[in-house]
Structure formats: structure tokens, C-alpha cells
Amino acid sequence: MKDSNYIKIFTGNFMIVQRIISELKAININAIIKDPAESARLSGYAAGILPGFQEVFVNKDELDMAVPIVESINSEF
């Protein structure tokens, strides 16, 4: 996501990502989930990428509201 208004705020497993997405939706933040392993698998380059790990991106304008949610969820694990 080069030259984008989106910034990565989390990389982790599917379950934690789903919890983060749910919490962000509750405060009207529409995050983007990127799954590099699935993208690589679909394109035929799956070697070396850990399956089940996803990345969460939010708009830079929403970063201040999103980061505390991610930190709160991370502190539980």
C-alpha cells in the first residue's frame, strides 16, 4: 500500500484480527484486512509465509482512535 492514506496498525492471527475489526466497527472505523499468505497462495508463491497471519490497516485520519483499541486488545494476550 505505497503512497496510501492507510497505515498498518496490527499484524497477527485471524482471531485477534477479527476482534480488532469488530471493536473498530463499533466506533465507525472501517479497517482493511490484508492476508499476505492467502494472496501468495492464490498467486502461487505461498512458500515462506506464515498462514493465518493478517494485517490490519486504517486510514491515517483514524489512527488516533484505532491505536488505543489495538493496544487494549494486545494487553489481554
Backbone as JSON Lines, residues from 0, in Angstrom:
{"i":0,"aa":"M","n":[0.83,-1.18,0.0],"ca":[0.0,0.0,0.0],"c":[0.88,1.24,0.0]}
{"i":1,"aa":"K","n":[1.67,1.37,-0.97],"ca":[2.57,2.5,-1.09],"c":[1.79,3.76,-1.48]}
{"i":2,"aa":"D","n":[2.2,4.91,-0.96],"ca":[1.53,6.18,-1.24],"c":[0.04,6.09,-0.97]}
{"i":3,"aa":"S","n":[-0.29,5.57,0.17],"ca":[-1.68,5.38,0.54],"c":[-2.0,6.2,1.78]}
{"i":4,"aa":"N","n":[-3.27,6.43,1.98],"ca":[-3.71,7.1,3.21],"c":[-3.92,6.1,4.33]}
{"i":5,"aa":"Y","n":[-3.58,4.85,4.08],"ca":[-3.77,3.81,5.08],"c":[-2.44,3.41,5.69]}
{"i":6,"aa":"I","n":[-2.5,3.06,6.98],"ca":[-1.3,2.67,7.7],"c":[-1.58,1.38,8.47]}
{"i":7,"aa":"K","n":[-0.58,0.51,8.51],"ca":[-0.73,-0.77,9.21],"c":[-0.65,-0.54,10.71]}
{"i":8,"aa":"I","n":[-1.65,-1.08,11.42],"ca":[-1.66,-0.91,12.87],"c":[-1.51,-2.22,13.62]}
{"i":9,"aa":"F","n":[-1.62,-3.35,12.91],"ca":[-1.52,-4.64,13.6],"c":[-1.21,-5.74,12.6]}
{"i":10,"aa":"T","n":[-0.42,-6.7,13.05],"ca":[-0.19,-7.95,12.33],"c":[-0.32,-9.06,13.35]}
{"i":11,"aa":"G","n":[-1.18,-10.02,13.05],"ca":[-1.37,-11.11,13.99],"c":[-2.31,-12.17,13.46]}
{"i":12,"aa":"N","n":[-2.73,-13.06,14.36],"ca":[-3.55,-14.18,13.91],"c":[-4.99,-13.77,13.65]}
{"i":13,"aa":"F","n":[-5.68,-14.63,12.96],"ca":[-7.04,-14.38,12.49],"c":[-7.99,-13.99,13.62]}
{"i":14,"aa":"M","n":[-7.93,-14.7,14.73],"ca":[-8.86,-14.45,15.83],"c":[-8.7,-13.06,16.44]}
{"i":15,"aa":"I","n":[-7.48,-12.65,16.65],"ca":[-7.24,-11.31,17.21],"c":[-7.63,-10.24,16.2]}
{"i":16,"aa":"V","n":[-7.32,-10.48,14.93],"ca":[-7.69,-9.52,13.88],"c":[-9.2,-9.34,13.85]}
{"i":17,"aa":"Q","n":[-9.96,-10.42,13.94],"ca":[-11.41,-10.32,13.93],"c":[-11.93,-9.52,15.13]}
{"i":18,"aa":"R","n":[-11.31,-9.71,16.27],"ca":[-11.7,-8.93,17.46],"c":[-11.41,-7.45,17.26]}
{"i":19,"aa":"I","n":[-10.24,-7.14,16.71],"ca":[-9.89,-5.74,16.45],"c":[-10.87,-5.12,15.46]}
{"i":20,"aa":"I","n":[-11.17,-5.83,14.39],"ca":[-12.09,-5.32,13.38],"c":[-13.45,-5.05,14.0]}
{"i":21,"aa":"S","n":[-13.91,-5.95,14.84],"ca":[-15.21,-5.77,15.5],"c":[-15.22,-4.53,16.38]}
{"i":22,"aa":"E","n":[-14.17,-4.34,17.14],"ca":[-14.08,-3.16,18.02],"c":[-13.98,-1.87,17.21]}
{"i":23,"aa":"L","n":[-13.25,-1.91,16.11],"ca":[-13.13,-0.72,15.26],"c":[-14.46,-0.38,14.6]}
{"i":24,"aa":"K","n":[-15.19,-1.39,14.15],"ca":[-16.5,-1.15,13.55],"c":[-17.45,-0.5,14.54]}
{"i":25,"aa":"A","n":[-17.32,-0.88,15.81],"ca":[-18.18,-0.33,16.86],"c":[-18.03,1.19,16.99]}
{"i":26,"aa":"I","n":[-16.87,1.72,16.61],"ca":[-16.66,3.17,16.66],"c":[-16.57,3.76,15.24]}
{"i":27,"aa":"N","n":[-17.18,3.06,14.3],"ca":[-17.3,3.52,12.9],"c":[-15.98,3.71,12.18]}
{"i":28,"aa":"I","n":[-15.03,2.83,12.45],"ca":[-13.77,2.82,11.69],"c":[-13.8,1.61,10.78]}
{"i":29,"aa":"N","n":[-13.69,1.85,9.49],"ca":[-13.67,0.77,8.51],"c":[-12.23,0.42,8.18]}
{"i":30,"aa":"A","n":[-11.76,-0.64,8.79],"ca":[-10.38,-1.09,8.59],"c":[-10.29,-2.01,7.38]}
{"i":31,"aa":"I","n":[-9.09,-2.17,6.88],"ca":[-8.81,-3.07,5.77],"c":[-7.96,-4.22,6.31]}
{"i":32,"aa":"I","n":[-8.33,-5.43,5.93],"ca":[-7.56,-6.61,6.32],"c":[-6.8,-7.1,5.09]}
{"i":33,"aa":"K","n":[-5.52,-7.3,5.28],"ca":[-4.68,-7.86,4.22],"c":[-4.14,-9.2,4.71]}
{"i":34,"aa":"D","n":[-4.28,-10.21,3.88],"ca":[-3.82,-11.55,4.23],"c":[-2.72,-11.95,3.24]}
{"i":35,"aa":"P","n":[-1.45,-11.64,3.57],"ca":[-0.37,-11.92,2.64],"c":[-0.23,-13.4,2.27]}
{"i":36,"aa":"A","n":[-0.49,-14.28,3.22],"ca":[-0.35,-15.71,2.94],"c":[-1.39,-16.16,1.92]}
{"i":37,"aa":"E","n":[-2.61,-15.68,2.08],"ca":[-3.67,-16.05,1.14],"c":[-3.39,-15.45,-0.24]}
{"i":38,"aa":"S","n":[-2.93,-14.22,-0.27],"ca":[-2.59,-13.59,-1.55],"c":[-1.47,-14.35,-2.25]}
{"i":39,"aa":"A","n":[-0.47,-14.76,-1.47],"ca":[0.64,-15.51,-2.06],"c":[0.18,-16.87,-2.54]}
{"i":40,"aa":"R","n":[-0.67,-17.51,-1.76],"ca":[-1.17,-18.84,-2.14],"c":[-1.95,-18.75,-3.45]}
{"i":41,"aa":"L","n":[-2.79,-17.73,-3.55],"ca":[-3.6,-17.59,-4.76],"c":[-2.76,-17.28,-6.0]}
{"i":42,"aa":"S","n":[-1.62,-16.64,-5.79],"ca":[-0.76,-16.33,-6.92],"c":[0.33,-17.37,-7.15]}
{"i":43,"aa":"G","n":[0.38,-18.39,-6.28],"ca":[1.34,-19.47,-6.47],"c":[2.66,-19.28,-5.77]}
{"i":44,"aa":"Y","n":[2.75,-18.33,-4.84],"ca":[4.0,-18.05,-4.14],"c":[3.85,-18.23,-2.63]}
{"i":45,"aa":"A","n":[3.31,-19.32,-2.18],"ca":[3.0,-19.49,-0.77],"c":[4.2,-19.84,0.11]}
{"i":46,"aa":"A","n":[5.32,-20.18,-0.44],"ca":[6.47,-20.6,0.37],"c":[6.99,-19.46,1.24]}
{"i":47,"aa":"G","n":[7.25,-19.78,2.5],"ca":[7.91,-18.83,3.39],"c":[6.99,-17.86,4.11]}
{"i":48,"aa":"I","n":[5.7,-17.93,3.89],"ca":[4.78,-17.01,4.55],"c":[3.95,-17.8,5.55]}
{"i":49,"aa":"L","n":[3.86,-17.28,6.76],"ca":[3.1,-17.98,7.8],"c":[1.6,-17.85,7.54]}
{"i":50,"aa":"P","n":[0.91,-18.96,7.39],"ca":[-0.53,-18.88,7.18],"c":[-1.24,-18.46,8.47]}
{"i":51,"aa":"G","n":[-2.36,-17.8,8.31],"ca":[-3.15,-17.4,9.47],"c":[-2.83,-16.02,10.0]}
{"i":52,"aa":"F","n":[-1.77,-15.4,9.54],"ca":[-1.43,-14.06,9.98],"c":[-1.98,-13.04,8.99]}
{"i":53,"aa":"Q","n":[-2.6,-12.02,9.54],"ca":[-3.2,-10.98,8.73],"c":[-2.73,-9.62,9.21]}
{"i":54,"aa":"E","n":[-2.91,-8.62,8.37],"ca":[-2.53,-7.25,8.7],"c":[-3.79,-6.39,8.7]}
{"i":55,"aa":"V","n":[-3.83,-5.44,9.64],"ca":[-4.96,-4.52,9.74],"c":[-4.46,-3.11,9.41]}
{"i":56,"aa":"F","n":[-5.15,-2.47,8.5],"ca":[-4.82,-1.11,8.1],"c":[-6.0,-0.19,8.39]}
{"i":57,"aa":"V","n":[-5.7,1.04,8.81],"ca":[-6.75,2.06,8.98],"c":[-6.3,3.34,8.29]}
{"i":58,"aa":"N","n":[-7.26,4.18,8.01],"ca":[-6.95,5.47,7.42],"c":[-6.14,6.29,8.42]}
{"i":59,"aa":"K","n":[-5.18,7.03,7.93],"ca":[-4.31,7.83,8.81],"c":[-5.11,8.81,9.66]}
{"i":60,"aa":"D","n":[-6.25,9.27,9.15],"ca":[-7.09,10.2,9.92],"c":[-7.73,9.54,11.13]}
{"i":61,"aa":"E","n":[-7.84,8.22,11.12],"ca":[-8.48,7.49,12.21],"c":[-7.47,6.8,13.14]}
{"i":62,"aa":"L","n":[-6.21,7.03,12.89],"ca":[-5.15,6.35,13.63],"c":[-5.22,6.61,15.13]}
{"i":63,"aa":"D","n":[-5.48,7.85,15.53],"ca":[-5.52,8.19,16.95],"c":[-6.61,7.45,17.7]}
{"i":64,"aa":"M","n":[-7.7,7.13,17.03],"ca":[-8.79,6.39,17.68],"c":[-8.55,4.89,17.63]}
{"i":65,"aa":"A","n":[-7.85,4.4,16.61],"ca":[-7.67,2.97,16.42],"c":[-6.56,2.38,17.28]}
{"i":66,"aa":"V","n":[-5.47,3.09,17.47],"ca":[-4.32,2.56,18.19],"c":[-4.66,2.15,19.63]}
{"i":67,"aa":"P","n":[-5.41,2.96,20.4],"ca":[-5.74,2.53,21.76],"c":[-6.54,1.22,21.8]}
{"i":68,"aa":"I","n":[-7.37,1.0,20.8],"ca":[-8.14,-0.25,20.75],"c":[-7.21,-1.43,20.55]}
{"i":69,"aa":"V","n":[-6.28,-1.3,19.61],"ca":[-5.32,-2.38,19.35],"c":[-4.46,-2.63,20.59]}
{"i":70,"aa":"E","n":[-4.0,-1.58,21.23],"ca":[-3.17,-1.74,22.43],"c":[-3.95,-2.42,23.55]}
{"i":71,"aa":"S","n":[-5.22,-2.07,23.71],"ca":[-6.05,-2.68,24.73],"c":[-6.24,-4.18,24.49]}
{"i":72,"aa":"I","n":[-6.52,-4.53,23.25],"ca":[-6.71,-5.94,22.91],"c":[-5.41,-6.71,23.05]}
{"i":73,"aa":"N","n":[-4.29,-6.11,22.62],"ca":[-2.98,-6.76,22.76],"c":[-2.62,-7.01,24.21]}
{"i":74,"aa":"S","n":[-3.0,-6.12,25.1],"ca":[-2.65,-6.28,26.51],"c":[-3.37,-7.46,27.15]}
{"i":75,"aa":"E","n":[-4.45,-7.91,26.54],"ca":[-5.18,-9.06,27.06],"c":[-4.49,-10.38,26.72]}
{"i":76,"aa":"F","n":[-3.62,-10.37,25.73],"ca":[-2.97,-11.6,25.28],"c":[-1.57,-11.59,25.69]}
